[in-house]
Amino acid sequence: MLSSTNQIVTLCVCTLQVTRALASLTSKSAFQRADDNDTVVYTPSGPLSKSKTHQVTPGAHIEHLNSTITVVSADGITVNHLVPFNQATSNRNGLLNRLLTDDNEGISDGYAAYFFWSNTMPDATPLALFTTTWTVPPSPAMTNTSHLQTIFLFNALQPAVAGVSRILQPVLQYGTSAAGGGAFWSVASWYVANGTSFFTPLVRVESGQVLEGILTLDRVNSPSSAGDKVYSYTSLFAGIPSSALSISSPDPLSSAWEVLEIYNVTRAVELPQGRTQMHGIQVIDNNGRRPDLHWVANVGEGGFGAQVVVDGASNGEVDIVYPLQ
């Protein structure tokens, strides 16, 4: 199954080869820090300090192993940075806590409408492929002139482990985030782990453009004598090679998500109208089988809808419904 899923990725981006080489530190940077101050910015994993957000250069790889996050440059040799990882520094205790109350016409910041499924069976086979297709919505009819609204739409994978807050996601964005942006739609891949975020450069897209968010398991290694496994994943948008982001994780990413996440939305007219169909959903495990997947739908305040149109792991569809039709 790994070889077949890699064939999908190679249609869009060349293989990202990474060698763990911790002995050779140089000044060459594999990412650009978004800022050096503590201004709060938005990410598709909640608000974070700007100093904890990093743009990753093309071909770099993020190794999240043991108690550290290491960024390795595209040459696979130079270790560019070591980010201390501390579970206690997380500003989230699980992704379900992202629904925050607000007084703006009952519209909440955070997850406005979302679907999830977790592969929690004992000794469950890791997920090897999770893809979703959707169309870039029309731009909102109005912008928030005091604070530009931020809208995120994405499919994502995260560990199915209680208390672990990390997520890999190909993200469609309207508005501004730690990655930049403005009053237009753009895409990037993100990896956010317990208060630290990494993202690829934003690529502008247009309303009506069809996107396919692809998440693949590239390989499973056991580099230590203890036999601990390391799971290597890639996130990207089909046909947008610069959106590719690869990571190594100590845990399998076994929880699948489809999400609308919003910030600074004060009125329904500051959102797209109608619905976004997250369709063509494919989920395949590492044995080439489709798991017994059933989406759980949830909505926040403000008149949003979350409808499971086609359940299951083959050609599924879930619809995110906006307050204005």
C-alpha angles and dihedrals in degrees: 000000000000092000093050094049091048089055088061092053095046089060086069108026140014118256114280106225115197129185120190103235113162096165100073115068117173137166093254107113124221092195142026118233108232091223141335098230132079099250109145114243133178125255130171086260098055134277116327138175110269089232088065095055124089135184109220119219119235114286096013118137129214117218112196103184133148108332099336143071112215125190113211120195124239093263089066092228110074117076104209106182144001116212116197111234119210121171090206092061093064115117089204131058097200128333096267090074092070096093103101126182121243135176095225103116088308092297112140130210115239129030105013096174128359147157129209143178128184127205095218101153114127111267089005115181110251118255111254102183135025118169133170132182125207140155123245104252125231112274115265115274091236136025127219099249095196097046118007110237119245121216125184126189120181152136114232148176128219136165115279090227123121114244095014113121112192131116140181115207144163101221135200109204136192117190126006134327138156086289093058124243136147141204092333140073122267139162138223139152118248137195114191122182126177100318100333124093134193125189142173121240114284117256117201118235133182135238110269094029113132115232132193116198110205127194118180138178104228101184146336118226135181102207098165131072088235088066096239110163126231119205118207119202139178128208122194147137116250111257094012105093095178089064092067115118123175127196141175117222133189089218132051113252096236104156118084123204140187110193149180108196123181141184133184093014108147100167137027090242087067089069132067115269128240117012143309114229111213097197144155087051112180124185120179129170128222092268091058093255130125112237124230093263125182119175121229110211126209136173135193128217124297107065101291123151133211115194128182102214100170116014124203141053099288122074091335126174134201121178127214108208121204123215093249119060 
